[in-house]
Amino acid sequence: MTTKTSFPGSGIGDLEANRSGRISREHALRMTWRALAGSVVGLAVGAICSSFAVRSGNGMLTLIALATASVGAYRVARLGIDIVKGLVNVREGSVRKRICNDEGGDQYFLVVGGRRLPVTKAGFSAVPEGARCRVYFLPRTGWVVNNEVLAEQPESAPLPNPGPVVRPALTELAERIPIEV
């Protein structure tokens, strides 16, 4: 069985580490800079807004700003734990792609083996719809870190056995159809 991978953010050697259930050191560093840097900037903005809200004396605004900052901190902590532990999980199966639209923008997901996994837009574009894939992802956040395409086309299901009642009718129908050779 041939496999191929060209997942954005993955480098040479990352796939072998993923196959052994781990993130390579280099991959973890790249992920840290990409994912955590953006989250830390978001947290800093949340902290500034919280500080402003507290100084303004508006209780509701303060509560909203602190709740937003807390959610951001929780997300950063989960992703940080995933990266520090360095473990990946794997799912194999036919890939379905989903885009969820909300006020914050589009969110991209791959559905593999019944699990919905968040992915970047570039990662979403790199995986063909319906392909049989092995997808590597972080255990807590579910973020996809790598992908192997095992087969471009989904496997076709075997034809059902027509059974003793239908078989004679199909045989008779086949005999009535003229076939020119």
N, C-alpha and C positions, 0 to 999 in steps of 0.2 A: 504494500500500500504506500503510495507516495503522498507526502504532505508538503505543504508550503506555508510560509508565514511571511508577512510583510506588514506586521502590525506597527502603527505609529508609536514611537517612543521606545521601541525594543531595539536592542543592538545585538551584535555578534556575541554568542554565548548565553544570552538571556533565555533562549528557548530550552537549552539543556538544563539550566538551573530550574526553570519552571517545571520541566518534566520530572525533576526530582523533588518537587513540592516546595521549592524555595525561590526567592527573588535574588538575583545576583547583586553583589555590592554596588556595581556601577548602575544597575537599573534602579536600585533603591535611592541612590544619590540623585539620579535624573528625576525620579518621581518626587522626591522631597522638594527639589527646586521648583518644579512645575506646579504641583498640587498644593504643597504647604505654603509656598510663597504667596500665591493668590489668596489663600485663606487667611494668612496672617495680615495681609493688607486689609482684607475685609474686617477682620477683628479690630484692627487699629481704627478704622473708620467708625466701627460700632462703639469703641471705647470713647472716641472723641464726641460722638453724638450723645452717648450716655452722660458724659461729663457736662456737656452743654445742657442736657435735660435736667440734671440734678441742680445745676446752678440757676436754671430758670424758675425752679420751684414748682413746675407743673408735674404733679404726681402721675398722671396717666401717661404723659410723654416719657417720663423717667422709667415707668414700668415697661413700656413698649421697647424702649432703647435697651434696657437691661435684658429683657427676654430675647431680643434679636441677638445681642452679643453672646448670651448664654448658649443659644442654639449654634452659633458659629464656633464657639469654643468647644462644644460637644463634638461637632463634626471634625474639627481639627484634631482633637484628642483621639477619636476613633481611627482616623486616617494615620495619625502618628504611630499609634499602637500597631496597626497593620504593617506599616513600613519597618518599624523597629524589630518586630517579631520576625519579619522576613519570610513568612509562610504564604503559600498560595494554595487554593483549592482548584479543582478541575471539574468541568462538566463536558460531556460529549453528547452530540446529537445534532439534529437539524436546527438551523438558526432561523428564528423569526425576528424581524426588526420592528421596533415600536418607537414612535415619537410622541411625547406628551407635551402639549402646548399649555403654558400657563402665563400668568402676568410677568414672571421673571424671565421668560424666554423658553426656548425649546430644550427639552431634556431627552437624551437619546438612550435607548435600551436595547439589549440583545436578550432574547428569550431562548434559553437552551435547557433542555431537560426539565422544563417546568419552572425554571428559576429566572426571574427578571433581573438582569445585571446592568447597572449604569455604565455608560461608556462615553468617551469624548466624541465629538462630531467627526473627527478624523478617523477614529477607530470604528465608528458606525459605518463610514463610507468604505473602509477597508475589508469588511466582511460581506460576502455575497449572500443575499437573501435565499433561504432554502438550502444552502450548502450544508453538508455534514462536516461539523467542526469539533475541535477540542479547544475549549475556552478556559484560560487560566485567569483567576480573579482573587482579590484579597478577601479573606474570610469575614471580617467585620463589616466593611463598607460595601463589599460586592463589586468594587471597581475592577473592570477588566484590564489586565496588564499584558496579556498576550493571547494569540490565537493561532491555531493550526487548521488549515483547510484540508480535510481528509478526502472529500469528494465534492466537486463543483455542483453536481446535480443531486437532488435528493434521491435516496434509494426508492425504487418503485416497490409497492407492496405485491406479494405473490397473488396470483389469481386464485380465487376461491375454487374449491372442488365443487363441480356442479351437482354432484350427488346422484343417487339412483333414479330419481324421478325426472330430472331435467336432462340427464345425459342422453336418453333415447330420443327426446325431442330435438336436441341439438344435432345428433347424428343424422336423423331424418332430414332436417333442414339443410345440412351440409351436402347430403346426397342429391337434393333437388336443385341446388345451385350449379349451373353449368360452368365448368372450369375449362378454359382453352389453354392448351399447353403448346 
